């Protein structure tokens, strides 16, 4: 992981979960690139908190102008507080949710939710957890790690982890065939936010494979942030380039989630073909 990515992660950890760490010296140009990446990924408040926190500890290697810029960033006040997760969204409850590109997995997911809601020991916290995990998986497969969604998952686990039935969720994860990529998401929490494995009972495997994948992903994201931003249908670029190359990002994670990544890549091809102006 390059120095820009290392400092980004250290500041993100410090600003999000108050992880004590030190940053490495960089030129003011690189510090500006770091702030730009933070804005791109909508975590400028976390990064600003991190810079302020580290500077309070007596660190003086961060340029004054960068420190001043950090003080103007919005503080994330909504995190670190208890939130009400007692209700599920209407689509989830109705059994019509489509969180996956694969038809079989969507059927399996809706069956899991239906059975859990109608069981005698319903665990809403467990359903919310699996939804947050799937949200992170979807964003990872679409365009790369979403730091804010990953932070939200981490906060939820720390605030509500004791209410989650991990025996149930382990069965759901296996049934949805997302064990490998769930391990990757869990390892991201360990590597990026210093979570302990004990806080993440759904992790079944760790190791260099996950570390290398995470390091490569972070390096690419921080070095070339604009390449990881999704272009939506309303983007001005759509009219300029109607024959858009299908998003091949999911294929990078085929070994972690073969069924969903293959289905998603095929769906991306079909979507690209359908966008061609006759």
C-alpha positions in Angstrom: 0.0 0.0 0.0 1.5 3.4 -1.0 2.0 6.2 1.5 -1.1 8.1 0.2 -3.3 5.1 0.9 -1.6 4.3 4.2 -2.2 7.8 5.5 -5.8 7.9 4.2 -6.6 4.7 6.1 -4.9 5.9 9.3 -6.9 9.1 9.2 -10.1 7.3 8.4 -9.6 5.0 11.3 -8.8 7.8 13.7 -11.7 10.0 12.6 -14.3 7.2 12.5 -13.5 4.9 15.3 -11.0 7.0 17.3 -8.2 4.5 16.6 -4.9 5.9 17.9 -2.3 6.0 15.2 0.4 8.2 13.6 0.7 9.4 10.0 3.7 9.6 7.8 5.2 12.8 6.4 4.0 13.8 2.9 4.3 16.8 0.6 1.5 19.4 0.8 0.6 18.3 -2.8 -0.1 14.7 -1.6 -2.0 16.0 1.4 -4.3 17.9 -1.0 -4.7 14.7 -3.1 -5.7 12.9 0.1 -8.4 15.5 0.9 -9.6 15.3 -2.7 -10.0 11.5 -2.5 -11.8 12.0 0.8 -14.3 14.3 -0.9 -14.7 11.9 -3.8 -15.6 9.1 -1.5 -17.8 11.3 0.7 -15.8 10.7 3.9 -14.3 14.2 4.2 -15.8 14.6 7.7 -14.2 11.4 8.9 -10.8 12.4 7.4 -11.2 15.9 8.9 -11.9 14.4 12.3 -8.9 12.2 11.9 -6.6 15.1 11.1 -7.9 17.1 14.0 -7.6 14.1 16.4 -4.0 13.3 15.4 -2.9 17.0 15.5 -4.3 17.2 19.1 -1.9 14.5 20.1 1.0 16.8 19.2 1.8 15.6 15.7 3.2 18.5 13.7 4.1 16.9 10.3 0.7 17.8 8.8 1.0 21.1 7.0 -0.8 24.1 8.6 -3.0 24.7 5.6 -4.1 21.1 5.6 -4.9 21.4 9.3 -6.9 24.5 8.7 -8.8 22.9 5.8 -9.7 19.9 8.1 -11.2 22.2 10.7 -13.7 23.4 8.1 -14.9 19.9 7.3 -18.3 18.7 8.7 -18.1 16.6 11.8 -20.0 13.3 11.5 -22.3 13.6 14.5 -24.8 10.9 13.4 -22.4 8.1 14.1 -21.5 6.5 17.4 -25.1 6.8 18.6 -27.9 4.3 19.0 -30.1 4.1 16.0 -33.6 2.6 15.7 -33.5 -0.5 13.5 -36.8 -2.0 14.7 -38.4 -1.6 11.3 -37.5 -3.0 7.9 -38.2 -1.3 4.6 -41.4 -2.2 2.8 -39.7 -4.0 -0.1 -37.8 -6.3 2.2 -40.9 -7.3 4.1 -43.0 -7.7 1.0 -40.7 -10.4 -0.4 -40.0 -8.5 -3.5 -36.5 -7.3 -2.7 -33.8 -7.8 -5.4 -30.5 -7.2 -3.7 -28.7 -9.5 -6.1 -28.2 -9.8 -9.9 -28.9 -13.5 -9.7 -32.5 -14.6 -9.7 -31.9 -17.7 -7.6 -30.1 -15.7 -4.9 -33.0 -13.1 -4.8 -35.5 -15.9 -4.3 -33.3 -17.4 -1.6 -32.9 -14.0 0.2 -36.6 -13.3 0.2 -37.4 -16.8 1.5 -34.9 -16.2 4.3 -36.4 -12.9 5.3 -40.0 -14.3 5.1 -39.2 -17.3 7.3 -37.3 -15.1 9.8 -40.1 -12.6 10.1 -42.6 -15.3 10.7 -40.5 -17.4 13.1 -41.3 -17.6 16.8 -37.9 -16.1 17.7 -37.6 -13.4 15.0 -34.3 -11.4 15.1 -34.7 -8.1 13.3 -31.1 -7.2 14.3 -29.9 -10.2 12.4 -31.8 -9.2 9.2 -30.5 -5.7 9.5 -27.0 -7.0 9.7 -27.3 -9.3 6.7 -28.8 -6.3 4.7 -25.9 -4.1 5.7 -23.5 -6.8 4.7 -25.2 -7.3 1.3 -25.1 -3.5 0.8 -21.4 -3.5 1.2 -21.0 -6.5 -1.1 -23.1 -4.8 -3.8 -21.1 -1.6 -3.6 -17.8 -3.5 -3.7 -18.9 -5.4 -6.8 -20.2 -2.3 -8.5 -17.4 0.2 -8.1 -15.1 -0.7 -5.2 -15.1 -0.4 -1.4 -17.6 2.2 0.0 -15.9 3.5 3.1 -19.1 5.1 4.5 -21.1 1.9 4.1 -18.3 -0.1 5.6 -18.1 2.3 8.6 -21.9 2.0 9.0 -21.6 -1.8 9.2 -18.8 -1.5 11.7 -20.8 0.9 13.9 -23.8 -1.4 13.7 -21.7 -4.4 14.8 -20.3 -2.6 17.8 -23.6 -1.1 18.9 -25.8 -4.1 18.2 -23.5 -7.1 17.8 -24.7 -8.7 21.1 -28.3 -8.8 19.7 -27.3 -10.6 16.4 -27.9 -14.3 16.2 -24.7 -15.3 14.3 -25.7 -18.9 14.2 -28.6 -17.9 12.0 -26.7 -15.4 9.9 -23.9 -18.0 9.3 -26.6 -20.2 7.8 -28.0 -17.4 5.7 -24.5 -16.4 4.4 -23.9 -20.0 3.3 -27.3 -20.3 1.7 -26.7 -17.1 -0.3 -23.2 -18.4 -1.3 -21.5 -15.2 -0.2 -19.2 -16.6 2.5 -16.0 -15.8 0.6 -16.9 -12.1 -0.1 -18.4 -11.8 3.4 -14.9 -12.8 4.7 -13.4 -10.1 2.5 -15.7 -7.5 3.9 -14.9 -8.7 7.4 -11.2 -8.6 6.7 -11.6 -5.0 5.5 -13.0 -4.0 8.9 -10.0 -5.7 10.5 -7.4 -4.2 8.3 -8.9 -0.7 7.9 -10.5 -0.1 11.2 -8.6 -2.4 13.6 -11.5 -4.6 14.5 -10.8 -7.7 16.4 -11.8 -11.1 15.0 -13.9 -11.6 18.1 -16.1 -8.7 17.0 -16.7 -10.3 13.7 -18.0 -13.9 14.3 -19.1 -14.2 10.7 -15.5 -14.3 9.5 -14.4 -17.9 8.8 -11.0 -17.2 7.2 -8.2 -14.6 7.3 -4.8 -14.5 5.6 -2.5 -12.9 3.1 -5.0 -13.5 0.2 -7.4 -11.0 1.8 -4.7 -8.6 2.8 -3.3 -8.4 -0.7 -6.7 -7.9 -2.3 -7.6 -5.1 0.2 -4.2 -3.4 -0.3 -4.5 -3.5 -4.1 -8.1 -2.2 -4.0 -7.2 0.7 -1.6 -4.1 1.7 -3.6 -6.1 1.8 -6.9 -8.9 3.8 -5.3 -6.8 6.5 -3.6 -4.4 6.8 -6.6 -7.2 7.0 -9.2 -10.4 8.0 -7.4 -12.3 9.1 -10.4 -12.1 5.7 -12.0 -14.2 4.2 -9.1 -17.2 6.6 -9.4 -20.2 5.0 -11.0 -21.8 6.9 -14.0 -25.6 6.9 -13.6 -28.1 7.1 -16.4 -28.5 10.9 -15.9 -24.8 11.5 -16.3 -23.8 13.9 -19.1 -21.4 11.3 -20.3 -24.2 9.1 -21.4 -25.0 11.2 -24.4 -21.3 11.6 -25.3 -20.6 7.9 -25.2 -23.8 5.8 -25.7 -21.9 2.6 -26.4 -20.5 2.2 -23.0 -18.1 -0.6 -22.1 -19.8 -3.0 -19.6 -18.6 -2.7 -16.0 -16.2 -5.5 -15.6 -15.4 -4.6 -11.9 -17.3 -7.6 -10.5 -15.0 -10.1 -12.3 -12.1 -9.1 -10.0 -14.0 -10.8 -7.2 -15.1 -14.0 -9.0 -13.0 -16.2 -6.7 -14.8 -14.8 -3.7 -18.4 -14.9 -5.0 -18.6 -16.9 -8.3 -22.4 -17.1 -8.8 -23.2 -13.4 -8.2 -20.2 -11.9 -9.9 -20.9 -13.9 -13.1 -24.6 -13.0 -13.1 -23.7 -9.3 -12.4 -21.2 -9.2 -15.2 -23.7 -10.7 -17.7 -26.4 -8.2 -16.5 -23.9 -5.3 -17.1 -23.3 -6.6 -20.7 -27.0 -6.7 -21.3 -27.5 -3.2 -19.8 -24.7 -1.8 -22.0 -26.3 -3.3 -25.1 -29.7 -2.0 -24.3 -28.2 1.5 -23.9 -27.0 1.6 -27.5 -29.0 4.2 -29.5 -30.5 2.6 -32.6 
